[in-house]
Amino acid sequence: MRALVLTDDGVRLETDRANPVAAAGEVRVRVLRAGICETDLQLLRGYKGFRGVLGHEFVGVALDGVFEGQRVTGEINCSCWACERCHAGRPGHCPHRTVLGILDHDGAFADSIAVPERNLHLVPDTVDTDSAVFTEPLAAAYQIPTQLAIGKSDQIIVLGDGRLGNLCAQVLASMSDHVLVIGKHPNKLRMLDALGIETRLLMDRPPHGAADIVVDCTGSESGLTTALDLVRPRGTIVLKTTIAGTQTLSLAPVVVDEITIVGSRCGPFNRALDALAGGLVDVKTLITDRFDLSDGVRALQRAGESGVLKVLLCAADHL
Amino acid sequence: MRALVLTDDGVRLETDRANPVAAAGEVRVRVLRAGICETDLQLLRGYKGFRGVLGHEFVGVALDGVFEGQRVTGEINCSCWACERCHAGRPGHCPHRTVLGILDHDGAFADSIAVPERNLHLVPDTVDTDSAVFTEPLAAAYQIPTQLAIGKSDQIIVLGDGRLGNLCAQVLASMSDHVLVIGKHPNKLRMLDALGIETRLLMDRPPHGAADIVVDCTGSESGLTTALDLVRPRGTIVLKTTIAGTQTLSLAPVVVDEITIVGSRCGPFNRALDALAGGLVDVKTLITDRFDLSDGVRALQRAGESGVLKVLLCAADHL
């Protein structure tokens, strides 16, 4: 089969890679569509030292198991379900886990992928395949309200107008009347304006301490420092940005202003699929470009270009 | 009067400094005893660029006002009580505040100090003057349970066996059965052992992810990185350490493991005074040394030496 493989020499398309073999509890899924995410671009830069087939946002058709022949999407953490952490209700943090396309498990930028069956979610008939690719990043946005209470009057700033910032802003704007997105790209901010969400360019940002909650979706080293400037004393910063390697910053304001920083990662797929089925979130305008899997290397380059939002890979013969 | 003054040329004893003038709402307090804190040592190294009389942990006798002639201690944040933040119940974070001996307000390493009267707390007769000096740092330890719920079965690690680490450990050990202090100084750890609190040397620390809650009282740049290693996924780090300037570290684990970091600073004086009056906390064994105010420069040097816990300055003629 075809697969986009990250090797010691960079990423390349393989056309004769062996089909994945389903391990115990896994089923094979023929990939219809996959999305390129900021994490994929970080992996290309060395984050986590991953080697193998990239890709963790996908929709496909199950080739066996209870969902055989139906469209599915899948949670990315493959947990052991046997250890103390899994039993404590934190399977996403299982120390023995693999992660699709990120950690010791081949991913979805391929014609097919093997996924633990319990990770799969049926895609409702009312959700088209392009939209369903956004289930994983949208779930990550819905993780925020599982971690902290969001009130109608909370002043919320989302830093970053990219893919994840857009989704987080849409989710939070359904919970608070005061969501402001701060970004660097007028074209991306205009898309949020069109949804009725307030936006500003970084250079025009509000004064120090203006927000109760700041969500860092910048994917940039400077994001947390900007967030520390914008959050009020005793406010909360939600950290979505993962940086490969170290970063240098002043953390004294965290103590002096008694800030809470909450790391936030994967979220509830069922809530994301419900939102897509209910038309609560606009995702299709985020699609900037689409490529056939055979042009995957070019697609990854495109996803890293300025001004680009979501780039889709179309794997099976359903373009 | 005498005063220990931080100037552009370092710290020096002045013997002919003018007595402080009480501003509106302030009273003068004749200082009996003052404590040297890690923050004082940070200020000497340039933290916050403070210039003026150092000192914010003190007990004295009020020279006027409702407490005239009685022993008092005082909260350190001098707030405006008029702005939005003060009205929102966060006077400790008032943007117009001064802070005794730390920010635009002369401190307590002097024969007398001027303090807003509403900052003062009467020292109960059952609490001796040496113990009452610990009210401010003990209140900082009691801030932790105001910020997060502490349960009997929570696995808590306190990083740092210094002054604040000791007090935090004592406070938390009254709330959880599983408090472990990790430090570098066998003599300081033995003091905690004697109180029935489990201790370990840093080199013998528990494995990755062992703690539900880690409190960083190291005062060191490496503290947060160690805390990130010791806390379990979805656990909480309480950050007490303030570092002057920037620090370099990897924050990806905060996101990947969904850690919550809570900055923690000043706390409730009434709870600390109650604990001192009730004999719930042992503070006097923390006193390593005491100096007359006239030997204050030497006292500051002593406080920075390895193995030293609390150094007291004795200002008035009550040695």
HADDOCK unambig.tbl for C-alpha pairs under 7 A between the chains (distance, minus, plus):
assign (segid A and resid 93 and name CA) (segid B and resid 233 and name CA) 6.24 0.50 0.50
assign (segid A and resid 93 and name CA) (segid B and resid 257 and name CA) 6.66 0.50 0.50
assign (segid A and resid 233 and name CA) (segid B and resid 93 and name CA) 6.20 0.50 0.50
assign (segid A and resid 239 and name CA) (segid B and resid 255 and name CA) 6.34 0.50 0.50
assign (segid A and resid 240 and name CA) (segid B and resid 255 and name CA) 6.24 0.50 0.50
assign (segid A and resid 242 and name CA) (segid B and resid 252 and name CA) 4.88 0.50 0.50
assign (segid A and resid 242 and name CA) (segid B and resid 255 and name CA) 6.44 0.50 0.50
assign (segid A and resid 243 and name CA) (segid B and resid 252 and name CA) 5.75 0.50 0.50
assign (segid A and resid 245 and name CA) (segid B and resid 250 and name CA) 5.87 0.50 0.50
assign (segid A and resid 246 and name CA) (segid B and resid 248 and name CA) 6.28 0.50 0.50
assign (segid A and resid 246 and name CA) (segid B and resid 249 and name CA) 4.87 0.50 0.50
assign (segid A and resid 246 and name CA) (segid B and resid 250 and name CA) 4.15 0.50 0.50
assign (segid A and resid 247 and name CA) (segid B and resid 248 and name CA) 5.41 0.50 0.50
assign (segid A and resid 247 and name CA) (segid B and resid 249 and name CA) 5.56 0.50 0.50
assign (segid A and resid 247 and name CA) (segid B and resid 250 and name CA) 6.04 0.50 0.50
assign (segid A and resid 248 and name CA) (segid B and resid 246 and name CA) 6.29 0.50 0.50
assign (segid A and resid 248 and name CA) (segid B and resid 247 and name CA) 5.42 0.50 0.50
assign (segid A and resid 248 and name CA) (segid B and resid 248 and name CA) 4.13 0.50 0.50
assign (segid A and resid 248 and name CA) (segid B and resid 249 and name CA) 6.49 0.50 0.50
assign (segid A and resid 249 and name CA) (segid B and resid 246 and name CA) 4.86 0.50 0.50
assign (segid A and resid 249 and name CA) (segid B and resid 247 and name CA) 5.56 0.50 0.50
assign (segid A and resid 249 and name CA) (segid B and resid 248 and name CA) 6.49 0.50 0.50
assign (segid A and resid 250 and name CA) (segid B and resid 245 and name CA) 5.87 0.50 0.50
assign (segid A and resid 250 and name CA) (segid B and resid 246 and name CA) 4.14 0.50 0.50
assign (segid A and resid 250 and name CA) (segid B and resid 247 and name CA) 6.04 0.50 0.50
assign (segid A and resid 252 and name CA) (segid B and resid 242 and name CA) 4.88 0.50 0.50
assign (segid A and resid 252 and name CA) (segid B and resid 243 and name CA) 5.75 0.50 0.50
assign (segid A and resid 254 and name CA) (segid B and resid 263 and name CA) 4.99 0.50 0.50
assign (segid A and resid 255 and name CA) (segid B and resid 239 and name CA) 6.33 0.50 0.50
assign (segid A and resid 255 and name CA) (segid B and resid 240 and name CA) 6.24 0.50 0.50
assign (segid A and resid 255 and name CA) (segid B and resid 242 and name CA) 6.43 0.50 0.50
assign (segid A and resid 255 and name CA) (segid B and resid 263 and name CA) 4.01 0.50 0.50
assign (segid A and resid 255 and name CA) (segid B and resid 264 and name CA) 5.28 0.50 0.50
assign (segid A and resid 255 and name CA) (segid B and resid 265 and name CA) 6.00 0.50 0.50
assign (segid A and resid 256 and name CA) (segid B and resid 265 and name CA) 6.26 0.50 0.50
assign (segid A and resid 257 and name CA) (segid B and resid 93 and name CA) 6.68 0.50 0.50
assign (segid A and resid 258 and name CA) (segid B and resid 262 and name CA) 6.66 0.50 0.50
assign (segid A and resid 258 and name CA) (segid B and resid 263 and name CA) 4.15 0.50 0.50
assign (segid A and resid 258 and name CA) (segid B and resid 264 and name CA) 5.11 0.50 0.50
assign (segid A and resid 258 and name CA) (segid B and resid 265 and name CA) 6.51 0.50 0.50
assign (segid A and resid 259 and name CA) (segid B and resid 262 and name CA) 6.07 0.50 0.50
assign (segid A and resid 259 and name CA) (segid B and resid 263 and name CA) 5.18 0.50 0.50
assign (segid A and resid 260 and name CA) (segid B and resid 260 and name CA) 6.91 0.50 0.50
assign (segid A and resid 260 and name CA) (segid B and resid 261 and name CA) 5.56 0.50 0.50
assign (segid A and resid 260 and name CA) (segid B and resid 262 and name CA) 4.38 0.50 0.50
assign (segid A and resid 260 and name CA) (segid B and resid 263 and name CA) 6.11 0.50 0.50
assign (segid A and resid 261 and name CA) (segid B and resid 260 and name CA) 5.57 0.50 0.50
assign (segid A and resid 261 and name CA) (segid B and resid 261 and name CA) 4.92 0.50 0.50
assign (segid A and resid 261 and name CA) (segid B and resid 262 and name CA) 6.40 0.50 0.50
assign (segid A and resid 262 and name CA) (segid B and resid 258 and name CA) 6.67 0.50 0.50
assign (segid A and resid 262 and name CA) (segid B and resid 259 and name CA) 6.08 0.50 0.50
assign (segid A and resid 262 and name CA) (segid B and resid 260 and name CA) 4.40 0.50 0.50
assign (segid A and resid 262 and name CA) (segid B and resid 261 and name CA) 6.40 0.50 0.50
assign (segid A and resid 263 and name CA) (segid B and resid 254 and name CA) 5.00 0.50 0.50
assign (segid A and resid 263 and name CA) (segid B and resid 255 and name CA) 4.01 0.50 0.50
assign (segid A and resid 263 and name CA) (segid B and resid 258 and name CA) 4.17 0.50 0.50
assign (segid A and resid 263 and name CA) (segid B and resid 259 and name CA) 5.20 0.50 0.50
assign (segid A and resid 263 and name CA) (segid B and resid 260 and name CA) 6.12 0.50 0.50
assign (segid A and resid 264 and name CA) (segid B and resid 255 and name CA) 5.27 0.50 0.50
assign (segid A and resid 264 and name CA) (segid B and resid 258 and name CA) 5.11 0.50 0.50
assign (segid A and resid 265 and name CA) (segid B and resid 255 and name CA) 5.99 0.50 0.50
assign (segid A and resid 265 and name CA) (segid B and resid 256 and name CA) 6.28 0.50 0.50
assign (segid A and resid 265 and name CA) (segid B and resid 258 and name CA) 6.53 0.50 0.50
